[in-house]
Amino acid sequence: MTVATTATEATPTAATTTATATATEATASVGLDERIRRNPGAHRVLTGDRPTGPLHLGHYFGTLQNRVRLQRLGVEMFVVIADYQVITDRDIADRLAEHAENLVLDYLATGLDPDRATIFAHSAVPALNQLLLPFLSLVSVSELGRNPTVKDEIAHSRQSAVSGLMFTYPVHQAADILFCKADVVPVGQDQLPHLEVARTVARRFNERYPHPDGAAVFPRPEGLLSAAPLLLGTDGTKMSKSRGNAVALAADEDTTARLIRSARTDTERRISYDPVARPEVSSLVLLAALCQDRRPEEVAEEIGDGGAAALKRTVIEAVNEHLRPVRARRAELAADRGYVRQVLRDGAERAKAVADATLDEVRAVMGSV
């Protein structure tokens, strides 16, 4: 049904349009999660991280736990260590191999099983990168330039001059997703524009190069939005590897305590959970609640008039207790770097086989064999 717009109706603003799109994505994400629960074997997930430093508590509660959940449900999972993408916003890839191995340690220590999840480095799968060229032909320069995530990343780039790779970044991510024909991509709201590029590439490729049997070469990937609330860093801004305001999963208990004691709070003595009015205090309360599997309001009420000092003691104890088995497992794995490298080799072999098959199919429908 079409509803006519009268002269007195306001034209939707960009903010309204964005909010509507986000709400639509959130509704679709809930439906996707329900379908995954009903039939996990029918789906394939692509997720991953850039090896730019240690994973932290924000990653743990925001993405790592969800990956383990999906794995336990029985969803097939590909986890890419996006090493080539490190140089999108910096001039050199510093300590790349070390960071990649540390990512694997964090993955395994938090519960990812390399026999059930394909963990691989982007650079180890040549066919994946070969898909970038035909995919780039499907996206215009103006479309890449309008991507809001690219604009934000350019604004925060560490490079002296923005490289061409920055503009191709969304298409590179599309290749990550589509090489294994993933139909589920866990994302945060800020990554939705990149996912839309992958959808666009898949749709245009299927339209331009129809398969002889009528089947689509690529699925339409859907975003699985994280339900995890935002954790703030010790300085009161978003927790980030690059900002030095995060508690790393690999940090020892003393370092964890020191970092949490340095976290910003406010001058009000009574502790309450109010993310809007008291974001820094509420983030600490939430962190303790997540570690203790409790409601944040309950944690705040228990601390009461204890003030920031009591709050931070509670958080320190909760974080260190929760991460103790994860850190013990990580230390055990770190003693055998050969095993970590074997996980990457095995994952690369599995990913290569999938990427080679996809590239062969792409070449066949393009008539370039």
N, C-alpha and C positions, 0 to 999 in steps of 0.2 A: 504494500500500500504506500502510495506517495502522498506526502503532506505538503501542500503549497505553503510557501513562506510569504507572509503578508509584509507590507511596508513597515509595519510597526515592530516587527520582530527583529531582535538584535542579531547581527552577523556574528557567528562564533569566533572567538579570539583564538590565537595560537595556543595560549595556555589551556583554554577549554578543550580544544581539539586534542592536545597532548594528554590531558587528564582523561578524556573519553577513551583514547587509544589505550592508555595504560590500564584503565578499568576493564576494557575488553580483553586485553592480554591476561589480566589477572583471572577473569572468569574462565577464559579458555584454558589457563594453566590448571585450574581446579579440575576441570573436566578431563584434561590430559592425565593428571595424577590418578584419577579414578579409573581411567582406562588401563593405565599401567598396572594398577593393583589387580584388576580383573584378569589381565592377560599379559604378564611381564615379558614372556618369551616372544611376543610379537613386536617388541621395540628394541631399538639400538640407540645408545647414548654416546654422544661425543662431548667430552669436557676436558679441561686441562688448565695449565698455568704457564706463565713465562718464568724461566729460571733467572730471576733477578735478585734473589735473596731468600732468607728463610720464611717459611709459612708461619702464620701467627694465629692468635686466638680468633681473630675475625674470620680467617679462612676456615678454621676448625669448625666453628659453629655455623658459618655461613654456607660452606660448600662441602667440606670433607665428610661430615656426618651424613649429609644427604647422599653422597656418592656411595657410602657404605650401605645406607638404607636401600638404595636402588639395587646394589649388587646382591644384597640378601634376598630381595624380592625375586631375583632371577633375571634381571635385565642385562642384556649383553652390553658391555661398556668398553669404550676406547678412551684412554686418557693420554692426551698429547702434552709433551713437554715442549712448549713452543719456543725453541731456542733461536730459530731464525727471526722470530718476531721481537727479540730483545733489541735488535738494532733499528727498530722503527723509530724510536724516540731517544736514542743515544748513539754516540759516534763509535764506541767500541763495546763489545760484549765481554765484560770483565768477569773472570773466574767462571766461565760458562760451564765447563765440565763439572767443577765442584758443586755449583749451584744445582745442576741437573741431578747429580747423584743425591744431594741433600733433599731434593723434592721427592725422589723415590723413597728415601728413608722415612720422610713424613707420611707419604701415602701408605706404606706398608705398616708403619707403627700405629696408624689410626684405623687400620682394618681392611684396606684394599688387598685383595688376594690376586697375585699375578697369574694364577691359573684360571681365574674367572674374569679378570680385567686385562685388556691389552694396553700395557704402559710402554710408550715409545717416545723417542725424540723426533721432532719434526724433520730435522736435517738428515735423519737416517732413512727416510722414505722418499727417494727421488721421484717416483711417479706422482706422489701427492703434489709436489711442486710443479711438475709438468702440467697439471690441470690448471694452474694459475693463468697460463697464456690464453687458452680458449675462453676461460671465464672472464678475463679482462675485456674481451671483445664484446661481451654482453652488457657491459655497464659503461655509461657515459662519464666523461670527465666532470661534467657539472653535477651529476648524481653523487660522485665521490666527494666533490668539494662541499656539497650541502650536508654531508653526514655529520650530525651534531657530536657524535663521539669522536670522530676524527678532529673536528674543530677544537674540542676540549683537550685532546691529546697533543695537538699542535701547540696550544696555549701553554701546556705544561711540559713541553719537550725539553730534553737536556741537550739537544743538538745545537750547534752554533748556527746551522741553517737547516731548514726542514728538508728531509730527503724525499725522493719520489716514492720510496717504500712506504712512507706514512700514508700516502693517498691510496696505495694498493692494499693496505692493511685489512680493510673489511673483506676484500675479495680473497686475500690469503686465508682469512678465517672461514670464508665460504668453502674454500678448497679443503680445509681441515674437516669441516662438517660433512661435505658431500662426498669426499673420497671413499668413506666407509658407508655412505648412504644412511647416515644417522637421521632419525626422525624426531629425536628428543635432545634438546640442548638446555641443560640447566643454566640459567642466566640471572643476573641482576637487572633491574630496570634500566641501568645505564648502558647495558649491552644490547638492548632490544633493537637499536638501529642497525647494528652489525648483523643480527639475526635476520632482519628484514632484507639486507643485501643478499644473504644466502638464499632466502626464499625467491628473491627476484632472479638470481642467477639460475636456480633450479627451474623456475617457470619458463624463463626465456630460452634456456637450453632445450627443454622438452618441446617447446613450440617450434624452435628453429630447426631442431634435428630430431624429428619424430622417429621412434623406434619402429622397425618394419612390422613387428607384431602388434603395434598399437599401444604397448605398455610405456609408461613414463620411465625415462632413464633414472631420474632422480626424484626422491620423495620431497614433500614440502616439510621442512623441519619446523617443529613447534617448540616454543620456549616454555620451560618449566621454571616458573619464577620461585625464587627462594622465599620461604616463609620466615626465615631467620631475621630478627630485628637487627638494626645497625648497631654495632659496637663502636664506641668512640675510643680513640687513642688516648695516651696519657696527657696529651696537650689539649684535649677537648675537641679535636677535629677527627675526621674519618680515620680509622686505624689503617695504616698503610706501610708497606715495606720501605717505600722511598722516603717517608717522612720521619723515620726513626722514632716513632711514637707507639710501637707495638710490642707485645710480649710474645716472643717466638716460642713455638712449640718445643724447640730444642733447648731453650734457656734452662739453666739450673734453678733450683729453688731460691737461692740467695739473690740471683739476678732478677727473678720474677718478683720477689718481695721488694727489692730496691725500686724497680720500675713502677709497681703499683703504688708504693708510698709516694712517688713523685707525681702521681696523677692529680689533675686539677679537680677541685670540688667547689664548694661555695662557703659562705660565712654562716649559714643557718645551721644550728646545732642538731635539731631534730631531723632524722633521716626519713625521707619519704620517697615514694616512687612516682615521679611526675616528669616524664620524658620531655614535655614541652617547656615547662617552667624551670626545671632543674636537670638539664640534659647530662651534665658531667656526673652528678651524683647518681642519677637514674641508670646511667650506663654501667657504673660500678655495681649497683644493686642487681641489675640484670645479669651481669657476668657471674656474680655469686649464685644467683638463682639458677642459671643454666648449668653451672657446675654441680649444684646440689639437687637438680631436678625438682625445683620448688617454684612457687609463684613469687614474682619480685615483690609484690605487696606484702607477702608474708615475711620475706627477708627484711624489708624495711621496718616493718612493725616490730620485729624481734630486736633490731638494733636500737630503735627508738631514739632516746636522747643521748646515745653514746657518741654522737658526732662523727666527724670524718675519720678520726683515728680508729674508732671501733669498726667503722665501715671497711676501712682498708685492711684491718686485721682479718675481718671475716672473708674478704675477697681473697687475700693472700692464702689463707688456709684452704679455702674452697678450690682455688685454681691448682695449687700444688697437690692437693689430695686427688683431684679429678685427673690430673695429667700424670700422676706418678706411674701408673702402669704403662701409659703411652711412652713416657720418657725411658722407662726401663727397657721396653721392647725396642725402642729406637737405638739405645746404646748397644744392645745386643746385636742388632743388625749392622750398626756402624763398624763393629769389629771385623766384619767380613765384607769388605768392599767388593771382593770378587763376586759375591752373590748379587750385590746391587747391580753391578755391570752386566751380569748374566740375565737379570730381569729385563734390562734395557735391550740386550741383544735378542732375547726371545720375543719380546714385544715388537721389536723392529721387524723381525722375520714375519710375524703374523700380520702386522700392518702392511708390509711390503706386498704380501700375497693379495690382500684385499685391494690395495691401491693399484697394483698391476692389472688386476682383473677389471677395475673400474676404468682405468686409462685405455685398456684394449677396447672396452665397450664404447667409450667416447670416440675413439679413433674410427671405429667401425661405423657408427651412425653419422659421423662427419664425413665419411668417405675418404679418410686420409690413410687408410691401411695400404 
